[in-house]
Amino acid sequence: MVRGRGGHPILSPSEGPIDRPAGDAAADPFAEKGPLRRCIVTHRSQPKERMVRFVVGPDGAVAPDVAEKLPGRGLWLTAERDIVARAVARRLFGKAARAAVTVPADLPDRVEARLRARCLDLIGMARRAGVAVAGFEKVRGWLGEGRVAFIIEASDAGPHGVAKLGRQSGDCPVSRVLTADELGQAFARDRVVHVAIQSGHLARALIVETDRLAGFRRTGAAGSGGGPSGEAGGSEERIT
């Protein structure tokens, strides 16, 4: 989770259109409506920034839709690796979709890969737009000018540089979910440890996306109790 230096969680307001499915939404507990989405595993409603959308393709295959642009009714899960793994193990996608579906066994890894790519794409966009800099001295300079809205530090960075920069950053939100090699890809370098993002929509988007990625990079196995569950309405789910 992205947190400020004071330890408080950071979450930007919702952006973009909300899906409006056809049909009787009141009869469907997982209908996409309003500012919240309901997780098909926990049954808890949360802002969609904390969740990942999935859709069932024309071939019946379940696919992650991290950009929330694919057509069709969305199936939403809390943005955590163990939650997605539990949905796969318990065959919950078929139940929620009320249809026969095919689910890849490595779905949590696929979600992580897409979220990682999305974060790097956004950082690259910020770099090209001139609202991102990399390197200790440049980040420190921007902090001194009051230009920084979000800091990204490599998860494998040494403690000295991180601590030294932390004394200047105050309550600026910080993410440490991407490695130095991954951050380097966004800047066409071998490795990058410190990145600063200027205030704006890209900073807000990166706060959300790095937070979602963090949910798939925490240690720990999926929760117990997995396994096939009865599928309502005669639906069927196949894991490949």
LINNOR-V597504 format. One record per residue. N is the residue number from 0. PHI is phi in degrees with one decimal (NA if undefined). NEAR is the number of other C-alpha atoms within 8 Angstrom. D_FIRST is the distance of its C-alpha to the first C-alpha in whole Angstrom. Layout:
((N,PHI,NEAR,D_FIRST) (N,PHI,NEAR,D_FIRST))
This chain:
((0,NA,10,0) (1,-74.3,12,4) (2,-133.1,12,6) (3,-73.8,12,10) (4,-61.1,12,12) (5,-81.3,6,13) (6,92.8,6,10) (7,-86.8,7,10) (8,-66.5,8,7) (9,-114.6,10,8) (10,-145.6,8,9) (11,-80.0,9,12) (12,-67.5,4,15) (13,-62.9,8,17) (14,-130.6,4,19) (15,92.7,4,22) (16,-72.6,4,24) (17,-99.3,8,24) (18,-65.5,6,25) (19,-124.8,6,28) (20,-72.0,9,30) (21,-78.6,5,34) (22,100.7,4,35) (23,-86.5,6,35) (24,-66.4,11,31) (25,-65.9,6,32) (26,-85.0,5,33) (27,-114.1,7,30) (28,-67.3,7,27) (29,-107.4,11,25) (30,-63.4,11,26) (31,-83.4,13,24) (32,-153.2,10,25) (33,65.8,6,24) (34,-80.2,8,20) (35,-110.6,10,19) (36,-128.7,15,19) (37,-106.4,13,20) (38,-72.2,15,18) (39,-77.2,13,21) (40,-98.0,9,20) (41,-87.4,5,19) (42,63.8,7,21) (43,-96.9,6,18) (44,-91.5,8,18) (45,-143.3,10,15) (46,-59.0,10,14) (47,-66.6,10,15) (48,-62.9,11,12) (49,-99.4,11,10) (50,-133.2,14,13) (51,-124.8,13,15) (52,-92.8,12,18) (53,-125.0,13,21) (54,-131.6,14,25) (55,-101.2,13,28) (56,-75.4,8,30) (57,-58.6,5,34) (58,-88.4,5,35) (59,85.1,9,32) (60,-87.5,10,30) (61,-83.4,13,26) (62,-135.9,10,24) (63,-72.4,10,20) (64,-124.1,11,20) (65,-68.0,10,17) (66,-86.8,5,19) (67,58.7,6,20) (68,-122.1,5,24) (69,-72.7,7,26) (70,-72.3,5,29) (71,107.0,7,29) (72,-70.6,8,27) (73,-88.5,9,24) (74,-114.8,13,22) (75,-111.1,13,19) (76,-132.5,15,16) (77,-56.1,10,13) (78,-76.5,13,10) (79,-141.8,11,11) (80,-57.9,12,13) (81,-68.8,11,15) (82,-68.8,13,16) (83,-65.4,13,17) (84,-61.3,11,19) (85,-67.0,12,20) (86,-62.8,12,21) (87,-68.1,13,23) (88,-64.2,10,25) (89,-92.2,10,26) (90,56.4,14,27) (91,-87.4,13,26) (92,-65.3,14,26) (93,-63.4,14,30) (94,-64.6,13,30) (95,-68.2,9,27) (96,-81.3,8,29) (97,56.5,11,33) (98,-158.8,10,34) (99,-76.3,10,34) (100,-132.9,13,31) (101,-117.1,11,31) (102,-123.1,14,27) (103,-67.0,8,26) (104,-64.1,7,25) (105,-95.6,6,23) (106,-55.6,12,21) (107,-58.2,10,17) (108,-66.7,7,18) (109,-66.2,9,20) (110,-63.7,11,16) (111,-57.9,11,15) (112,-62.0,8,17) (113,-72.0,9,18) (114,-67.6,13,14) (115,-59.6,9,14) (116,-61.9,8,18) (117,-65.5,9,16) (118,-61.1,11,14) (119,-66.6,12,17) (120,-61.7,9,19) (121,-66.3,11,18) (122,-64.1,12,18) (123,-61.5,10,21) (124,-62.1,8,22) (125,-64.0,12,21) (126,-61.8,12,23) (127,-67.0,7,26) (128,-82.9,7,26) (129,78.0,7,26) (130,-112.6,10,23) (131,-141.6,12,21) (132,-132.3,11,22) (133,-127.5,12,22) (134,108.9,10,23) (135,-57.3,11,23) (136,-66.7,6,26) (137,-67.0,9,25) (138,-64.2,13,22) (139,-61.9,10,23) (140,-63.5,8,26) (141,-65.3,11,24) (142,-61.7,11,22) (143,-64.3,8,26) (144,-89.6,6,26) (145,71.8,6,24) (146,-97.5,9,23) (147,-94.9,12,19) (148,-105.8,12,16) (149,-156.0,13,13) (150,-117.7,13,13) (151,-118.9,11,12) (152,-115.7,15,13) (153,-61.3,14,15) (154,-66.3,9,13) (155,-105.4,6,17) (156,-73.9,11,18) (157,-70.8,6,20) (158,-69.6,6,19) (159,-65.2,6,22) (160,-64.5,9,21) (161,-63.3,10,18) (162,-65.9,8,19) (163,-64.7,8,22) (164,-70.0,10,20) (165,-60.8,9,17) (166,-68.2,7,20) (167,-96.1,9,21) (168,-82.4,9,18) (169,60.4,7,18) (170,-96.2,7,15) (171,-61.4,11,14) (172,-62.4,12,10) (173,-132.4,12,9) (174,-119.2,13,8) (175,-132.0,9,9) (176,-110.7,11,9) (177,-101.8,10,12) (178,-81.4,12,16) (179,-64.0,14,18) (180,-64.4,9,21) (181,-67.0,11,18) (182,-62.9,14,18) (183,-61.2,12,22) (184,-59.5,11,22) (185,-71.3,12,21) (186,-114.6,10,24) (187,56.2,6,26) (188,-129.1,8,26) (189,-68.9,7,26) (190,-146.6,10,23) (191,-137.4,15,21) (192,-104.3,13,19) (193,-120.7,12,18) (194,-133.4,14,17) (195,-120.8,14,18) (196,-116.9,14,17) (197,-76.4,11,20) (198,-57.2,12,19) (199,151.5,7,20) (200,-67.9,6,19) (201,-70.3,11,18) (202,-63.3,12,15) (203,-63.4,10,14) (204,-65.4,10,14) (205,-69.5,11,12) (206,-60.0,14,9) (207,-67.9,12,9) (208,-71.3,12,10) (209,-68.1,14,8) (210,-66.8,12,5) (211,-65.2,15,7) (212,-61.2,13,9) (213,-58.3,11,6) (214,-66.9,11,7) (215,-104.5,13,11) (216,-116.9,9,10) (217,-76.5,7,10) (218,-74.9,4,13) (219,120.7,5,15) (220,-85.0,5,18) (221,-63.6,9,18) (222,-63.8,8,19) (223,-74.4,4,23) (224,91.3,4,26) (225,-71.2,8,25) (226,137.9,7,29) (227,-61.7,7,31) (228,-124.1,7,31) (229,-62.9,4,34) (230,-102.3,12,33) (231,-66.2,7,34) (232,68.6,6,37) (233,76.0,7,38) (234,-71.4,11,35) (235,-137.7,10,35) (236,-131.1,12,32) (237,-118.7,9,32) (238,-100.4,8,30) (239,-115.5,6,31))
